[in-house]
Amino acid sequence: MGLLEGIRSPADVRRLTPRQVEALAAEIRRFLVEQVSRTGGHLGPNLGVVELTIALHRVFDSPRDTIVFDTGHQAYVHKLLTGRSDFSRLRRSGGLSGYPSRAESEHDVVENSHASAALSWADGIAKANEVRGQPQRHVVAVVGDGALTGGMAWEALNNIAAGQDRRLVVVVNDNGRSYAPTIGGLARHLDALRTARSYESVLSWGKSTLRRSGAPGRLAYEALHGLKKGVKDIVAPQGLFEDLGLKYVGPVDGHDERAVEQALRHAKAYGGPVIVHVITEKGRGYTPAEQDVTDRFHAVGQIHPETGLPVAPSRFGWTGVFADEIVRIARRRPDVVAITAAMLQPVGLAPFAAEFPGRVFDVGIAEQHAAASAAGMAFGGLHPVVAVYATFLNRAFDQMLMDVALHRAGVTFVLDRAGITGDDGPSHNGMWDMAMLAAVPGLRLAAPRDEDTLRAALRAAVDVDDAPTVIRYPKGPVPEPLAALEDRDGVDVLARHEGATPDARRVLVVGVGPMATTALETGRLLAAHGLAVTVVDPRWVLPVPTSLVKLVGEHDHTVCIEDGLVDGGAGAMLGQRAREQGIGTPVRAFGVPRQFLPHATREEIVDVLRLRPHDIAADTLAALDELR
């Protein structure tokens, strides 16, 4: 029986001997490689925090002491140490979430996967402990160096420093990376801390040499020791943290469990806010991850554990199409630049950066800054293309509204993983964008259905210089091309089905983006019941095309299928515009309800939401029967 099998709670971890702790760390790494290779998930980040997480649970008493992870994808080890060892359905319906989950355990507090927020949570929890008369409880925030590139983290640190009596420990898990290597001034600062051993050397020299030199030497050493802050600023610039009023401990080798444990115990005993700077290696202990220069196996699909190679080769995806087309555009348009928020590779900008290194800007995990700086670039004569996951655009809504749209800036936002993504749970489904962006004056949004329409939409978007444009597409492979029968003033007609009789009811089926395939099959099912059906794809969804509104008026019933929110989404906007034109045709929207979707595969979620063609057709037929 292995040690891991006997771990049911953190109390079991605290009972282990130092030698057993070392054995447990090796066992956890083997477990993670074996299990995550079968299911897919965030492998590299968790391999890097094994000793750190063990130390956290040996020093602090969770859940009495609160441990918050930023971001939560590095919490797999935490799950194991709190009694959750069934990883067989990781990130699948009915299985463990890929992030902390309150439904799973009292040890999970923040169900987070949007970076840079955990320090604000920790500050709030520490204040609550103070107000409720529980000052002995500790709060620990584990935050990566990548997350510290987000401005929200520094807003929190500013407030944390003001509570000098609050027991709050910030563990900086510094592996030099978020998805890719961390960039910016903070990264350079942490590099200095990571490599500066000169501070310890100076003090060691002073202690061993000056103190042996009689009274003058001892006086010199005491002066040097009294000027410790100044020496630190010169040879180990942790002053960035200490100038905020935060005690600094480190750097500590994050893979030396005893050293990490000792540092955490010092921080715990201090009685106020402390930064513990821990140096870790993403992908530690798994050779394929350690040798992966791209992202150290940040997130993987199913892989062969021995080699790290994919079990099945991935098909050419939406991100690859964007990556290729934006490079083509940049070759003929020297004003086109690219912006990413610490996700150069995941959003497909690596080829752009390779060919045009001076025209790509990685701003770190700072989507707000990305959008506002893009407005500035547009003012300066450039056309910025901001590429982010759809779920992260939520963080930059104010800047899109007040900096980009208000100033009529020609900025293109490319939203990868839009719609239902599934596996990563409620925080990663990119389902909010269309309903949210419908409120932005002047904004134009395209939802391509295949490779050709994505390329065409991107080319059209960068030609707009007086308003924000948005291109959204889903996660995964690109579907087969869907040719249009005709173009109705910007709306593609994909299929027409004659009714069984001349007076058959006429149904318009609108497929938004990748749901065009669903719309085609829905149309065929409705036509099989004798209805006259037209299937269309508007391509540009916002503002609602006037030609699409006109088509609504030419039919007796309209169905709009989308993979975004139903409330305020594309179908809702279409219905509103039709009513404004005095058109009485009912418009029924099929999409995502206003709720947080649990982790599951996209197929499982589509099934539960009744977004399959046979479900939509059945509901449409039932509605038509009611309207008779």
N, C-alpha and C positions, 0 to 999 in steps of 0.2 A: 504494500500500500504506500503510495506516495504521500508526501507532506500536504500537497494541495487538496487531496481528498479529505483531509481532516480539518480543513479551514471552513468553518461555518460562520464566523464573525470575526471582527478585529481582535477580540479578546484572545482568540486562538493564535493570532499572529504575535501578540505581545508575549505569549508564553514560550516562544521559540528561542533556542540558544543562538548565538552568533553563527555557529557553523550550520545550524539548520536554516537560518535565514539565507545564507549563501546558496544552500541546496534548493531552497524554495524558489529563489530568483531564477535559477537555471531551469527548474521544472516549469515555471510560469512561461518562460520564453518558448520552451518546447511545445507547451500546450497552445500558445497563441499561434505559432506557425502552423501547427497541425490543424487547428480548428478554423482559423480565419482563411486558410488556403482552400477550405471546402466551401465556405459560405461567401467569401469576399468581405471586405470591411477595411477599417483603418488599422493597418498592421504596423507600419513604421513608427508612428507616434507612440504606440503602446509598448513596443519593444524598448523604446527609449526611456520609459518612466517606471520600469519595474522596481529598481531599488528605491527610487524616490517614493513611490506609492507605499511600499512596505514600510519605509521609515515613517511616513505620515501616520500610518495606522498603529505604529508602535509608540509614537510620541503623543498623539492626540487621541481623544476618546470620542470617536464618532458613534452615535449621532449627537451626543451631548455637546461636543465640539463640532462645529459645522465646517465641512470641507467642500469647497466650490471649485470646479474645474473650468478653465477657460482655455480652449473650448472643450466641450464634453467628449469629443471623439477620443481623447486620451484617457478615458475612464474605464477601459476594459479590465485593467489590473485591479482597479478599485472594485469593480463588480465581483471579480474572483475572491477578493479578500473580504467581501461582505456577504459571501455565501451563495453567489450566483455562478455556478460552474457549468450550466447546460448551455453551451454555445451552438448547439446543433441547428437552431433556427434563428441565429443572429440576424437581426434586421429583416426578419420575415414575420408575417402575421402569426401571432400567438407566441413568438419567441422574444428573446431579449432585444431591447432597443440598442442601436449603435451609439446612443448618448445616454446620459443620466436620465432616469425616469422615476418620478415619484410613485407611479403605480407599481413599480418593481420593489422599491426598498425605502425604508426610512432614512437610509444613509444618502439618498440622492435628494438634492435640494433644487438645483437649477437645471432645467431640461434644455440646456443651451447648446447651440452649435453656431451661433453668430458671435464672432470673436469680440473681445475687448469690453464685455459687459460684466464679467465676474467680479471685478474690483468694486463696481458700484453695488452689486449684490452684497459683497462682503462688508462694505461700509454700512449699508443699511441694516444688515443683520447685527453687526457690532453695536450700532446705535440702539437697536431694539433691545439687545441684551442689557445695555446700560440703563435704558428707561425702565425696563421691567425688573431691575434689581438683580440681575444675573451676571455681575461683572467678572466672575471667575470662568465663565465659558469663553472659549477661544473660537475665533473664526480664522480659517485658513483659505486663501485664494491661491490656486495654482495657475499661473498665467505664463504663457509662452512669450519668448522675445518677439515673435511675430505679432502676437496680439497687442504688444506694447507699442506697435506702430499706429494703432488706432487712437484718435484723439480722446475718445470717451475714457480710455484707461487713465489718461493723464488728468482729466477732470476728476476722476475718482481718487487718484493719488493725492491731488491737491486737498481734497476733503479728508482723506484718511489721515494725512499728516496733522490735521487740526485736532484730532482726538488723541492726544498724547497718553491718555490713561486707558484707552480701549485696547483690548487684547486681540490684536489683528496681525496675522503673519501673512505676508505676501511672498510666495515662493516663485521666483522667476525661473522657469524651466527653459534654460538657454541652450538651444541646440543649433543656433545660427540659421534657423529655417522656420518658415510657416509651411506653405506647400513647397516653395522653392527657397533658396537662400534669402534670409531677411536682408532688406536693403535700407538705406537711409542713414541719417545722423545717429539715431539710436543704435543701429547695428554697429556702426563704427565705434561708438562708445562702449558697447558691450564687448566688442572685439578687444578693446584695450583692457577691460577688466579681465577678460578671459585669459589674456596672455601675459598680463603684468604680474610677474613674480618678484619684481624689484622692490616692492614695498616690504614684503617679508624679508627680503635680503638685507635691506637697509636696517630694519629693526634688529635682525639677527646680528648683523655686523656691529651695531651700536651696543647691543647687550654683551656680546662676547669680547669686543675690543675696547670700547670706551670705558666700560665699567671696570676693566682691569687696569686702567690708566690712572688710578688714584683719584683724589678729590676733583681735579679739573675734568678728568674724563667722565666721572660720575655726573658732574654738573652738566657737562655737554650732553650726556645721554638723557638726563632728565629734561633738558631744554628741548631736545629732539622729540622726546616722547610727548612733551606738552604741546609741541607744534605738530602733533600727529595729523591733524586735519590738513594742514598745509602740505605735509609730506605726501599724504594720500592723493591730494589733488595733482601733485607733480608726477608721482610714479605709479599711481593706481587710481584713475579719476572716477572713483565711486561718489565723488562729491555731488554729482548730478542728483543722486537720491538723498544724500545727507543734507544738501542745501534745501530740500523740501521739508526737512525735519524728520526724516525717516532713518532709523538705525539701520545700518547695512552690515550684513554678515556674508562673507564669501570672498572670492568664488570658491565653491565646494565641488569636488568631483562627484557628480550625480550617480556614478556607478560604484561608489564606495559607500555601501549602506551604512556602515558605522560612522563615517564622516558626516553623511547627511543627517543621520539621527542625532549626532552630537550638535550639529549646527541648529537643528530644529529645537532641541532641548534648550539651548542658549536663548533662542528667539522666544520660546514659550515662557521662559523665566523672566524675560525682560519686563513684561507688564505693560508694554505699549506697542505701537506699530513698528514692525521690523520687516526689512527686505532680506530674504535669504536667496542668494544668487547661486543657482545650481547649474553646473555644466553637464549636459547630457548629450548623447549621440543618438539621433533618430535612426531606427532600424538596428539598434545594438544587438549583436549576437547572432544575426542572420545574414550570412555572407551575401546572398543576392540583394538584400535591401541595402547593406553597407556599400555595395558597389554600384548602386543605382544613383547616378549623379543627378538625375532629373528631380526626383522628390523622395528618395529613400523609401519607396513603397508606401507613400503616404496613405493611399487608398488603393486596394487591389480588388479585382474580380476573383473568380476561382482560378487558382494557380496550382502548379505542381510543387509541392513543398520542397522537394529536393533541389529544384533548379530555379524556382520563382517564375517560370514561364507560364503564360496563360494556358488553361486547359483547352480553350477554344479560341481561335483568332477572332478579334473583334472586327465587325464589318465597318466599312467606311461610314463615318458618322457626320451629323450636322456640324459639329465643331470643325471637322476636317474640311468641309466645304467652305465654311467661313474663313478658315486659316488660308486656304488657297486663294480665295477671291479677294481678300483684303490686300494680299501681296500684289496681285495683278493690278488692283486699283492704285496702290501706292506707287507702282512703277510709272504710271502715267500722270499721277497727281502728287507732286512734291509737297503740296500743302496738307495732305492727309497724314495725321499722326495717330498713334494709338496709346491708350491709357488702360492700365489694369490695376487691380487692387490685390497685389500679392498672389496673383493667379495667372502668371504669364503662360505657363504650359496648359493648365486645365481649360482655359478659354480659347486656346488656339492661336496665341500671339507669338509663340516661339519662332515660327518661320519668319514672321514680320521682323522680330528683333534681330534675327540672324542676318537678314538682308539690309535692314535699315536701323542699325543700333542707336543712331542718334535721334530717331523719330518715335521711339517707344518709351513710355514713362510708367514705371511701376511705383505707385505711391504708397505701397504697404496696405495694411488692412484699414483703409481710410476712404470709404466710398463717398462720403460727403465732400472731402477734399477733391476727390477725383472729378466729381460733377462741377464743383465751383471753379476749379482750376481749368476745366475744359471750357467753361464760359469765357475765362480770361484768354485762353488760347484762341478761341473763335474771334474775340475782339481784336486779337493781334494778327489776324489774317490766316489762321490755320483752320482746318476742319478736323476736329478731334473725333475719334471713334473710341467710345468707352465700352469695354467688353467686361461684363460681370455676369455671375449667375443671377437669374431672375429674382431669386429670394433675397439677394443682397441689395437690389435696387431700392427696396423698402427703406433702407437706411439713408438714402440720398434723395428722398422725395422732396424735401424742402428746397434743396439746392436745385433740383430739376425745375421746380415750380418758380422759385423766386430769383434764381441766378441765371438759369438757362432760358426758360420760357418767357419770363418777364422781359428779358433783354433781347428776345428774338435771336438767340445765338444759334448758329448752325452747328449743332452737336448731334452726332449719331450715337445712340445707346444700343448695344447689341446684347440681348439677354439670352444667355445659354441656359439650358435646363429649365425652360419655361413650362408651365403646366404641371401635370402630375408626374413627380419623379419617384415617389414611393419609398425606397429602401431606407433613406435617411430620416424619415419621419416628418412630423408637422412643420419643423422649422425649415425644411429644405424643399418642400413642394412650392414650385414657382407659380402659384395660382392666383396671386393678388394683383399682378401687374396691369391687366387690361381694365379692371374695375377702378383701380387706383389712378391710372393715367388718363382715364376718360375725363377726369376733372381738370386736366392741364390745358389751358387755352392754346390753340395753335398747334398742338402736338399731333404728329402723324405716326401711326403705328401699323406695321406690316406683320402678317403672320404667314410666312411661306409654307407651302404644302410639300415641296420636294426640292431637289437640288437646283433646278433651273429657276424656280421662283425665288429661292433664297439669293442666288447670285444676282438676279434682276432687281430684287428689292434693295440689296446692299448698294448696287450701283446707283439706283434712284435716290436712296437716302443721302448719300454723300454729295449729291447735286443740290440738296436743299441747304441754302445758306441763311435763311431767315426764320428758322424755327427748329425745335428739337424733333428728331426722328428716332423711331424705335423699331428694331427688328427683333422678333422673338422666335425662338425655336426650341424644340424639346431635347431631352437627353436621349442618346441612343443612335441606332443606325438610321440612315435616310431611307424612306420608303421608295418603292418603284415610281418612276415618273408618271404623272397624271396629266395627260394632254387635254387642253380645252377644245371644245367644239367651236366655240366662238367667244369673242370678247364683247361684252355689253358695257361699253363706256367704263372700262376698268374692272368689271366683274367678269370672271371666267365662268362660262357655262360648261359644266363637266358632263352632264347627261340630261336627256329628255326622254320621258316615257309617255306615250299616248295613252289616254284613258281607255277603258273597256268600252265606253259609250261616249257619244258626243257631249253629253251633259255631265260627264264624270267630274267629281270634285278635283280642283287643281291645288296641288300642294307644292310649296317652295321649300326645299331643304338646303340650308346654308351650312356648309362645313368650314369652320375657322381653322386655318393652318393644318396641322397634322390630322385634324378630325375630318378632313376632306374625304379620306378613305372610308371612314365610318359613314359619312353622309352618302357616299355612292352606294354602299350596301343597303343603307336604310331606304334610299330611293328605290332600289330594286325590290325590296320587300314590300314597300307600299304599292308599287306598280303592280305587283302580283295580286293585289286585292282590287284591281281595277281602277286605281286612282291615276290621274294625270299628274306626273311628277317632273319638276325641274330641279336639278341639283347644281348649285353654284358655289364658287369660292371667291370671296371679295378681294382676297390678297391684302389690300390695304383696308384695315378694319376701322381705324380712327383717323379722321372723322368719318362717320358713317357715310358711305358713298350714296349720292343722290340716286344713282342708277339702281342701287340695291333697294332703296326705299320704293322706287317706281315698280320694281319687280314684285315687291310685297303686295302692292295694289293690284297687280295682275293675277293674283292667286286668291284662293279661298281660305287658305291656312298656311302658316309659315312655321317651320321648325328650324331653330338655330342650334348647332352642336358645337360646343367649345370645351377646352380643357382649363378654363379659368372659372372664377366665381360667377354664378348665375346672377346674384344680386349686383346690379350695376355693371354687368359684363357686356359683351358684344351683343348678345340677344336682347338684353334689356334696353340698350341704347338704340338698337334697330326698332324695337317696338315703340319707344318714345318718339323717335323721329317720324315714324309712320303715323302715329296719332296726331302729331303736330301738323302733318299734311292732310289731316282729315280722312285718313285711310282706316277703315274699320276692320281690316283683316287681322285676326288673332295671330300673335307672335308668341310661340312657346319656346323657351330657352331650355336647353339641356346642358348641364355643366356641373360644376362643383358647388355644393351647398356651402353656406357660410359657417364653416366649422373647421376645426383642426383635424387633419386626417392622420390616423395612427400609421406607424411604419408597416409596410407591406409592399409587395411588388406592384408595379403599375397595373399589371393585368388584374390582380386581386382587387385593387381599388376601383378600377373601371367596372368590374363586375358588381361590386357592392353598390356603387353609385348608379347602376343601371344605365351605363353609357355604351353598352354594346348595341349593335344595329337592331337585333331582334327585340330588345327592351324598348328602344326608342320608337320603333315601328309599332309595337303593341300599344304603347302609351299614346301615340298619335292617333291610332285607329280608335282607341277608347274615347279620346277627346272629340274626334269627329262624330262619333255616335252620339255623344252628349249634345253636340251642336245641332243635331238634326231637328 
